[in-house]
Amino acid sequence: MTNSSQVNVGTVSAATTSIAHNRSTTALAPAEKPAKFCGVDFKRWQQKTFFYLTTLSLQRFINENVPIMSDETPSEE
């Protein structure tokens, strides 16, 4: 009987541990924030930025469509 109660205790603690680990925050720790773009190696920075946005479920902000300027808009704007 002692063995079965020990197994049950282990199962309960494992279940409790998994519940505690399911809590996640969407904010990144300061060490995990991507570095600011300094003008070097743009392609790598872009890929890292896409990765971070995807990881945080913010894919909707990735927009690859370039807006087209109409003929009515002056080129000085």
LUMBA-556123 format. One record per residue: x, y, z of N, C-alpha, C in turn. Coordinates in steps of 0.02 Angstrom, whole numbers, plus 50000, padded with zeros to 5 digits. Layout:
XYZXYZXYZ/...
This chain:
500414994050000500005000050000500435006350000/500985005950031501425011850033501645013749963/501785008949921502015010349853501485013949812/500855011649817500325014849778500195022049800/500245023349865500135030249888500715034749867/501315032049864501885035949841501815037649767/501565032949728501455034149657500935039549648/500395039249686499875044349681500135051249700/500545051549751500825057949772501265060649715/501655056449683502065058549627501655061049569/501085057849556500645059949501500335066649516/500115067649578499805073949597500305079649591/500915078549615501415083949612501595085449540/501625080349497501785081449427501225085449394/500595083849411500035087549383500035094749407/500195095749470500225102549497500785106449464/501345103249453501915106549421501745108549350/501405104149312501235105849243500735111549240/500285111949288499815117449290500175124049303/500655123849348501035129849364501445132249305/501685127649263502095129549206501665131849147/501025130649148500595132749092500465140249093/500595143549147500515150749150501095153949112/500925157749062501455160949023501275168249012/501775172349008501665179348994501915180748924/501615185648892501815187248824502395192048823/502555195148878503105199948880503765196148883/504255198648848504915195648848505325198548905/505765194448932506225196948982506715201748949/506995206348986507445211248955508025208048916/508265202348938508815199048903508585195948837/507935194648829507675191348770507435196248717/507445202648731507215207548682507705207948625/507455208548564507915209148507508275215848509/508875215848482509265221948481508975226748429/509085233248439508855238248392509255237648328/508945239348273509275238948208509765244748202/510395243048187510915248148182511145249148110/510835246048061511005247047991511445241747961/511655236848001512095231547977511705225047974/511795221347918511485214747910510725215047916/510415218847872509695219947874509295213547869/509505208947824509125202847813509085198747877/509625198147914509615194347977509165197748028/509215204348034508785208048080508055207048063/507895207247998507205206347975506945199447993/507355194347982507145187547999507045186648074/507495189548114507415189148186506785192748210/506635198548179506035202248197505415198348179/505395195248120504825191048101504745185348151/505305182348171505285176848219504985179048286/505215184748312504955187248376504215188848371/504005191948316503295193548308502875187148303/503125182148268502775175848263502745172348331/503285172548368503305169448434502795172648481/502705179148475502235182648519501525182848490/501405179048436500755178848402500535185648377/501005189348349500855195948321500975196048246/500845190448212500955189948140500535195048102/499985197148130499545201748093499875208448080/500415210048117500765216348106501315215848054/501435209848028501925209047975501565210447910/501755215847878501425217947816501955218847762/501935214547711502435214947658502165218647597/501545220847598501265224547541501485231847545/501805234147493502035241047491501455245347465/501295250847500500755255147476500955258547411/500465259247366500585262347301500345269547305/500785274147286500605281247286500185282747225/499645286447236499225288347179499545294247143/499305295647082499575301147042499385307847072/498845308147111498615314347140499045316747198/499405312147230499815313847287500465317047263/500635322947289501265326047269501865321947292/502405322047255502985317947272503365320647332/503205326647354503565329747410503345327147478/502775323647482502525321247546502905315347570/
